[in-house]
Structures are given as C-alpha cells and as structure tokens.
Amino acid sequence: MTVSVEEFAADAAHWLAAHGERLGQDTSDDVNGHEVVWGHGHMNVAVFHALSFDDERALLADAQRWRMLKATRGYHAITETPAVGGLGLTKEHARAFAVLERGYRVPPSHESFSVTTDLISPTVAVFGSPQQQSQFVGAFLAAEQLCCQLFSEPGAGSDLAGLACRADRHEDEWIVNGQKVWSSGAQFSEWGLLITRSDPSAPKHKGMTAFLIPMDLPGVEIRPIRQMSGGSSFNEVFFQDCRIADSMRLGAVGEGWKVAVTTLGFERDHSDPTGAAGGDRPGGRWSHLLATARAMGVTNDAGMRQDLIKVFIHKRVEALLNQRAADLARGGTPGPEGSLGKLMWTEGMTTMSRVVTRILGPNLTADTGAWGTWEWGEHVLGAPGYRIAGGSDEVQRNIIGERVLGLPMEPRPDKTIPWSELPR
C-alpha cells in the first residue's frame, strides 16, 4: 500500500531531525532556500570549484556520505523503483522531502557527484546489460562510487561525432588508444563512460562504441587542467594500450552515438522533477545577487533596478520552463526541451555576471577582504564555461530549431562519408 504524502513527510521529518543539522535563521545558505544575510556564513557563487585536491576530495566525500545515508532509507531516489534502491513513490513525495531537507545543512554539490547520479546511472539503466544494470545503476544512484564522462577530445568538442579515440577489438577485449579532455572529476572517479571510434570505415555517427572503464586501469593517465578561476575540476585523460573486457561495453557495437546523445540529454536537462526548486545549482541564485546589490547601496538606482528585475524575471521563467520539461519527461529520457532549459540557464548566468559586474565595479577584482564581493570573481570567470559544456549555445539553438520548431536541418555533407576519409 502506498504511503500518503503526509505520513511520508512525518517519517522523513523524524529521520532528518535525527541525522541532519538544522539551519539557523541567520544563515546565508541560499542553496537551502534561506534568504542571504550579508556577512554571515559563506557566499558561494562559484560556477566551478577552486579548491585544492584534498579540499575537493573532502567535499566529495561529505556529499557521498550524505547521499549514502539517505540511501539507507531510499530518500536519495524517492521516485525510482525499489529494484535500484528507490521507494517507487510519486514526485509529490519527493517534493515533500526536498522541502524538508532545505531546512538542514547538507553538503554542497559537485559536478562529479551529479554526473554519477544524474547522467551515468540513468544511461546505464537505458543501455546496460542486466548484469551491468544490477552492478552499477543502484550503486551509482547512491554515489557509492563516482563516475566521469570521457567524451570530448582536442579535435572533437561541439562536433563530438568526429572523435578519434580508437577501440580495436581482439577477441573478448578491446584495446583503447587516444585522448580525452575536459573530463570533470576524472581524478576522483572510479569509473568513466568512454565513447570510442571502433569502425573508422563507417560514417562518423555510426562507427562509435561506448564502454564503462575503470579509471585505475593500466594505461590510463589523468592530468588535471588549471582553470582561470583557480581550480582544476577538468582533466585530460590519456589511454595507451588500455585493455577493456567486452563485458564492459555499454550498448551494441557501433551504437556509441546513441549512448552519448542519451547522456547529453540528461546533462542538458535542468528540470526539477520534485518541483521543489530548492536544489543546488552552480553560480549562485537571485537572492545572492539581491543581497549584494543591497550591501553596495545601489537598489535605489533606476537603471540598476531595471537590471535586477530582468534577472529576477529570467530566473522565474527558467524555473517554470524546467518544471514544464519535468512534466513532459515523466521520468523518461529527456527530449529536445532539455536544450531550452540548458540555454536558459547559461543565458541567465551570463546576465547575472553582467549585472554583478556593474554592481561591484572594482570591488569585483580587488580582494579588499570585504565579505561577499571577491567571491563573485569565481562566478564571472566560470560562467562562460557552461556555454560550452554539454554542447555549446550554438548546438542548443540548432537542436531547438530542428527538433522543436521544425526548421530545416543544417547541411551535413559529411553525414554519409566514412570517418577515415574526412579531413582532419
């Protein structure tokens, strides 16, 4: 018998009280839905982490511990089936828990964490063999182990189908050679979702195969990339004669593009299936921007008020769009509406960067020690990155034009040409 939302919420409230740290009213932890109180707590508006290796590892460990603790009761996957550790309840139940959880201090999010639970776990659920689904879907959903995407290459970014990392089959195993780049959290991950070129004689979208690869496999080398915001969230990953068992292949031979597109669909999907709209999101929120404007004494300026209300309206429209996308998806694989949400999000961060730059002026780049000002530099330096990650803004507009608006497809003269014959 399905438990009522009221009964579920009462049990969840008792569990949170026993295991969580309740937030006070003077917190600036806007991630949990509280108003920012200037000068209290930590102003976290960074888009990408700028932490040392040890600090970033500790942040991830805290997030994993909380996720796995929730998994002991199925609170990490309320709408998922019991077969993968969920409760099989409705999004109203999930919304009730999310609202309660916002009253507690929880670890901040991290891209490796979301890649594991929100991207790769559902991809394995779609394409994995019964053995792979049994081994990985629940474990990844609970963040017992972390994953990274091994997609982009120096010569294959927005044109991901042009990738060149080779996988050559030798009986029951594959030998992989090549390079990937911009792999978030690879240095912390136990597993990677790898897309390779397995048939150079086929057209570029047809000759790819996907694998789940242990990141400690012999021949795998990970080199962190220093970002202009200060951290090293991204990595180059090199493969030299790496041997992967065919049992680690994800999906059929030659269907790597389908696997990649499915994962990218989950990545572009910014919908909130719980409808709680209180989850963590890189780059800060409206209340961070408003608190900064108030602290700088600019809220009486007519032009500044106009800029602020534009950000507010954008955030509200974005939230409504994402909720609409969640209703359309209904638990399935995200469709082209995910590109709308992704584009809205990146445009919103760009607008926020422009407005906060105007609010702070030189305080944005001068570390005066004042609370809540210098921190915005991490936002301004990091925001442009998400206009590329998960498919550039231009790629999103093409998807929207072709698959939502029904406009003619862009010319693709290389669609039927074997990959080996394409100029590079």
N, C-alpha and C positions, 0 to 999 in steps of 0.2 A: 504494500500500500504506500502511495506517495505521501510523504510528509508535507503538511501545509507550510506555506511561507512563514507564517507566524511561529509555528513550532520549531521550524528550522532556524529562524533568526534567534529565538530564545536560547537554543542549544549553542549556536555559534557565539552568541554574546558571552555565555559562561566560559566557553573554550578560550576565546580571546582574552577575557579577563584573567584567566589562569596562566596564559602563556605569553601575553604581549605586554608592552609598556605603553600605558595610556598617555596620550599627548596632553600637555597643559594648554591653557588658553593664550599663553604668551609666545607660542612657537612661531617660527617662520616657515615651518614645514608645509609649504603650499601644495606639495605633492599629495598630501592627505586632505586637502580641501579647506585648510585653515587660512585665514587672512594673514598676510605678511605683516609682522610687527617689526618696524625698522630698528635695527641694532640688536635683535635677538636671534639666536640660532645661527644657521649658516645659509647664506644666499647662494643657492645652487642653480645657476642658469646656464651651465656649460652644455654644449652640444656633444662634445667628445671629452672623455676623461683626460686630465693632465696630471696623472699620478705616477709615482714610482712603481716599479714592478711589484714590490712587496705590498704596497698600499692597494694597488689594483687587485692583486690576488686576494687580499684580505676582504676587500669589498665584495668580490665574487663569492668568497666563502660564506660571508654573512647572508648574502642573498640565497645561496644554496641551502643553508641551514634552515632559514625561514620557510622556503618552499618545501623542503622535505618534511619539516614539522607539520605543515598544513596537509601534506600528502598522507600523513598517518590517519587523517580523518576524511580525506577526499576533498578538502576545501581548496586545493590547488586546481581542481578540474571538475567543478560542480556540475557542469552541463555535459561532461564526457561520460562515456559508458563505464560501468564497473570493470569491464574487461581491461581497461587501461588505467585503472585506479581512480576513476571518477565516481560521481554519485548518480549520474543519469537523471538529474533534476532539470528544472527549467531555468531560463535566463532571469526570471523573476527571483528565484532562489539565489542565483549568482549575484544579482544586483543587491539583494538584501545583505549578503556577506560583504560585498565591496563597500557598501555604505558604512557598515560596522567597522571594517578594517581601517577606514580612513581616520578613525578616532585613535589609532595606535601608531606608534613609531615603528616603521618597517624599514628594512634595508633599501637603499636606493637601487634603481635598476642599472643594468649594464647590457651592452649590446650582445655580448656572448650569451648572456642569460636568455634574452628574448629570441636570439637566433635559434637556440636549442629548443626552447619550449614552444615558440610560436611559428617557426619556419620549418625546421628539420623534422621535428616529431610528427607534425601533420603530413609532411611529404612522404615520410616512411609509411605512414598509415595508408597513403594512396597507392604507392608503388611497391612497397616492401613485400617480400615473400612471407608466408605465415610464420616462418622461423624468425625473420627479421622483425616483423611486427611484434611478435612475442618478446623478443630480446630487447628492442630499442624503444618502441613507442611510449610505453609507460615509464621507462627509466628516463628518457629524455623529457617527457612531460613533467616529471617530478624533479628535473635538473640534478639527478644523481650523478650524471656525467655531462660535460659540456661539449658543444659542437661548434664548428666554424664552417663557413661557406668557402669553397675553393672553386670560384667561378672565373673572375676577371683575370686577364693577362695583360702584359705591357702592350700587346698588339690586338687585344680583343676586350674592349671596355663596353661602350654602348652597343657595338656590334659583337655581342657575346658569341654569336654563332660562328664567328671567324676564329675561334680559339684553336691553339696548335698543340697543347699538351697531349702527348701521344700515349695511348694504351695499346700494346700489342699482345695478342693472345698467344699463350703457349700451353696447350692442353687445358688443365683446370686452373690456370692462373694467368694474370695479366701483368706485363712489365710496363711501368709508367716512367716516362721521362718528360721533363718540361718545367714550367714555372707558372706560378700564380701570384697575384698581387692584390693589395687592399683587402686582405683577409682579416677581418676584425676578430680579435681574441684568439688567434691561432696559437699563441704562446701559452694559453691557458686551457686549451681544448684537448680532450681525449680522442675525439672523433672529428672527421671532416667529411663534408659532402662534396665529392670531387666530380667535375664534369670533364671528360677527356675526348680527344679525337681518336676514334677507333677504326674509322674507314676513310682514309684520305681520298679514295676514288669516288665517294658519294658526294652529292651536294652538301654544302656546309651545314644545313639544318638536319640532314639525315644521318650523317656519319659520326654521331657522338654517343657515348655511353657513360652512365653515371655509376659511382661507387661510394660506399661508406668505407672510409680508410682510417685505420688507427694512426694518430698523429705521431706516435713513437716508433713507427715502422722504420726499419733500416733504410737509409737513403733519403729520408725526409729532413730537410734543413729549414728552419724558421728564422727569419731575420726581421726584427722589428723596424718599423719606419718612423722616424721622428717627425711629428706633426708641427705645424707652425703655432698651434695652440699650446704646445709644450709636452704633450703626452706621446705615447707610442701604442695607440689602440690598434693600428693597422700593421700588417706584416707582408713581407714577401715570403713565399714558400717555394722551395726548390725540390724537385724529385729526380733522383738519379738511380735508375735501375730498381725502382721500388716494385716488389712483388706482392700483388694483391690476389687473394683467392677469389675464384669466380663466385663463390657463395656470398661475397661482399658486393657483388653487382646489384644495383638498385634499378629495377625495371629491366626491360628487354634490351638486348644488344641493339644499338642504333637508335634508341629512344631517349637518349640523354637530353635532347632539347625539350621534350615533354616534361621531364623531371625538372629541368632548370626553370622553365616557364611557370610550372606549378609553384615552386619555391618562391620565385619572384612575385607571383600573385599574392602569396601570403605576406611577403615583405612589404608590398605596396599597400596592403590592406590595413588602414588605420582605424577601422571600425571598432566600436566598443560593444561587444555582444551583451554585456551586462547592463548597458545603458547608464552606468553609474557615473561615467565621465570624470572619474577621480583618479585614474591610474597615472603612473609615472610617465613622463614624456621628456626627452632631452630638450634643452633650450629654454626652460623656464615657462611661466604662464602669465596670463593677463595681470594677475594680482602682483606679481613681481614688478612688472612694468609700471603699474599704477603707484605702487609704494615708492618706487624710485622717483617718479615724477613729483609726488608729494614731498619727498625728502629734499628734492632740489628746488622746491618752491616755484614750479613752472605751471601748475594746474590752472592758474588764472589767465594764462596767455591764450588768446582766442585761437591762434594757429596751432598751438600745441594741443589744445583740447580737441581740435578737429582731427589731428593725427591720432590721438589716443582713442577717440571713438571709432576711427577706421579700424584700428587693431581689435577693439572690442567686438565690433560687428563681424569682422573676419573670423574671430575665434568662435562666435556663436554659430555662424553659418557652417563653419568647419565641423563643429560638434553635431549639428543637425544632419549634415551630409553623411558623416561617419555612422550615425545611428541608422540612417536610411540604408546605407550599404550593409550594415549588420542584419537588418530585416530582410534585405534581398538575398544575402548569402544563406541565411537559415542553417548555419553550421556546415555548409558545403565549401567547395573550393572557391575562393574569391574570383570574381569576374573582372571585366574592364572597369567597373566602378571603383576598384581599388586605385586605379590611376588618378581618378578625380580626387580621392582623399589624399593621396601622396602629393599631388601637385598643390592642393590647397595648403597642406602642411608646410611645404618648402616655401611657398609664397608668403605664408604667414610669418615664418621665421625671418625671411628677408625683410619684410615690412617692420617687424619688431626691431631688427638690427638697425634699420634706418632711423626709426623713431628714438630708440635709446641713445644712438649716437648724437642726435640733436639735443636730447635731454641733458646728457652728461658733458658734452663738449670735451675739453682737455682732460676732465676727470676720468674719461674712459681709458686713456693711455698712460696717465700719471698715477703711479701707486703711492697715494698720499697716506695710506693706512686707514682711510675712511671706510666704514662698513658699507658693503653693498654697491660699491662703484667699480672698483678694479675688476671684480668678478665678471662684469659684463663683457670684458675683453674676450673671455673664453667663448662667449656666445657669438660675438661678431666674427671671430676668427674661424669658428667651427661651422657656422650656419651654411656657408657656401658648399661645404662637402656633401650635404644631403641633397643638393640639387643635382648631384651626380650619382650618389649611392642608390642602388636598387633600380637603376635606369634613369637617365638624365631627364630634365624637364622636357626636352625636345622629344624624347622617346615617349614620355607620358602623353604629350599632346598628339603624337601620331596614333597612339592606341585609342585615345578618346575620339579622335576624328574618324578613324576607320571602323572601330568596333562599337562605339556609342552613337555617333552622329551618322554613320553610314556613308561617309565621304569616300571617294575613290582612293585606293591604296597607292602608296608611293611606288614609283617604278623600282623594281628589283631585278635588274638584268642578270645578277649572279645567282638567281634562285635555282636554276637547273644545271649550273656548271659544276663539275667536280671540284671539291675544295682544293685538290692538288694543282689545279690549273688556274686558280685565282691569283692575281698579282698581290704580292705582299712586300 
